[in-house]
Amino acid sequence: MEATRILLDAADIPTHWYNVVADMPTPPAPPLGPDGKPATPAQMGAIFPGAILEQEMSAARWIPIPDEVREVYRLWRPSPLVRAVRLEQALGTPAKIFFKYEGVSPAGSHKPNSAVPQAFYNREAGIRRLTTETGAGQWGSSIAFAGQMFGLEVRVYMVKVSYGQKPYRRLMMQTWGAEVFASPSELTATGRRLLAEDADNPGSLGIAISEAVEEAAGRADTNYTLGSVLNHVVLHQSIIGLEAKKQFDKVGLYPDIVIAPCGGGSSFGGIAFPFLADKAAGDKRAEHLRCIAVEPSSCPTLTRGQFAYDYGDASGFTPLMKMYTLGHDFMPPGIHAGGLRYHGDSPLVSQLFHDGLIEAAAVPQLATFEAGVQFARSEGIIPAPESCHAIRAAIDEALKCKASGEAKTILFNLTGHGHFDMSSFERFFSGQLENYVYPAEAVAASLAHLPRVG
Ligand SMILES: *Cc1c(COP(=O)(O)O)cnc(C)c1O
């Protein structure tokens, strides 16, 4: 019988991250400061350490992974690459379906891949405290864990609706020693202003980012960490695709299609960009490679947003980034894939999408849960609602293969398990979940507030 789990040894953990900037036909547009001029390292130095800023602006193809980071990665990496044979059989498809399983990390998702180096570089720079925001709780728990690995205090602003809905994520963060506050909070000027306007403000990722950035900018011993979107986060996540390439080499296969859910774009870039590197290098195996970023129809950033300069947060604290955006004051509906409710997208993913090098798809909520349940019933693993988006697209591609008789190799990023999202599955089973397509007028209204640049 063929191997269905393709494993690597600890010694196979990559020694370098891959930076897609080195291979982009159009380099990413620079972030802009409040004056409309390219943001200076000094402006960003208030919230990030030098090593992270260097990575953020680097065009080097390979960037070494510090030994201390590889040591912590060894707690769960290399992650398995698994062939979903039982899912293939259930679908009756000739396609080979593989998933890279990132749910084996302590926090249960791909996010510690970046949380660990971020905590490390901050400690090296003499920082004692980290702030961050979290939606579904995935990033907050990752940075809480990573902070603990390197002896840093962590304060997490958690989107208020999630704070109420996800007590176990909050408790995970507290178990790893972090302080957690519902956002908007009374701790920052942003939070106080919003609560004065509406005491029941449910919060959003954008608001929580504003609060975490405000605190970090105001304290010398404190820096901010972001779980997706920025170039350095996408860089750190390249470990996923780099490992997957080694695993495919072991079995002499190569994917035709690479699929990942897309919130801020780091898990997508992380798995897809190392394969795009082969395409850029003229590798025949990658000649027809397709990479698909999958987003919810309720937060359709790539498929219905605009490629423009916008803020990363609701209050306009962050530099302006050129990215696909739904507008920084976009209020996503309370769908059950919290990690995908962000108005923007990675500038790297955005530029590559704009240049036609990658594809995007938007899928409705009910179809993603259906796919997640089908996956759980064939492969056993209960996927995170975010990951269900990739599963939906992978199943759809496999069904196209069934219709055409093509035996394609499909790889998707199983970004996390859904053990803390069972209440979302409960709503799905009891028929309380709905499809929500963001109305065109609402998209137009928030896009009308894009900052004017140049
Ligand atoms: C955060 C998260 C995502 C979205 O990741 P991005 O890198 O921001 O696109 C997907 N899946 C899971 C399980 C997550 O926690």
The ligand as an SDF file (V2000), in Angstrom:
LIG
                    3D

 15 15  0  0  0  0  0  0  0  0999 V2000
   -5.8740   32.7660   10.7490 C   0  0  0  0  0  0  0  0  0  0  0  0
   -6.2860   31.5360   10.0960 C   0  0  0  0  0  0  0  0  0  0  0  0
   -6.4540   31.4780    8.7120 C   0  0  0  0  0  0  0  0  0  0  0  0
   -6.2310   32.6800    7.8240 C   0  0  0  0  0  0  0  0  0  0  0  0
   -4.8700   32.8250    7.6480 O   0  0  0  0  0  0  0  0  0  0  0  0
   -4.1900   33.9830    6.8050 P   0  0  0  0  0  0  0  0  0  0  0  0
   -2.8020   33.6020    6.8280 O   0  0  0  0  0  0  0  0  0  0  0  0
   -4.4570   35.2770    7.5080 O   0  0  0  0  0  0  0  0  0  0  0  0
   -4.8200   34.0050    5.4620 O   0  0  0  0  0  0  0  0  0  0  0  0
   -6.7610   30.2770    8.1350 C   0  0  0  0  0  0  0  0  0  0  0  0
   -6.9470   29.1690    8.8830 N   0  0  0  0  0  0  0  0  0  0  0  0
   -6.8180   29.1820   10.2200 C   0  0  0  0  0  0  0  0  0  0  0  0
   -7.0370   27.9210   10.9790 C   0  0  0  0  0  0  0  0  0  0  0  0
   -6.4910   30.3620   10.8690 C   0  0  0  0  0  0  0  0  0  0  0  0
   -6.3440   30.3730   12.1880 O   0  0  0  0  0  0  0  0  0  0  0  0
  1  2  1  0
  2  3  1  0
  2 14  2  0
  3  4  1  0
  3 10  2  0
  4  5  1  0
  5  6  1  0
  6  7  2  0
  6  8  1  0
  6  9  1  0
 10 11  1  0
 11 12  2  0
 12 13  1  0
 12 14  1  0
 14 15  1  0
M  END
$$$$
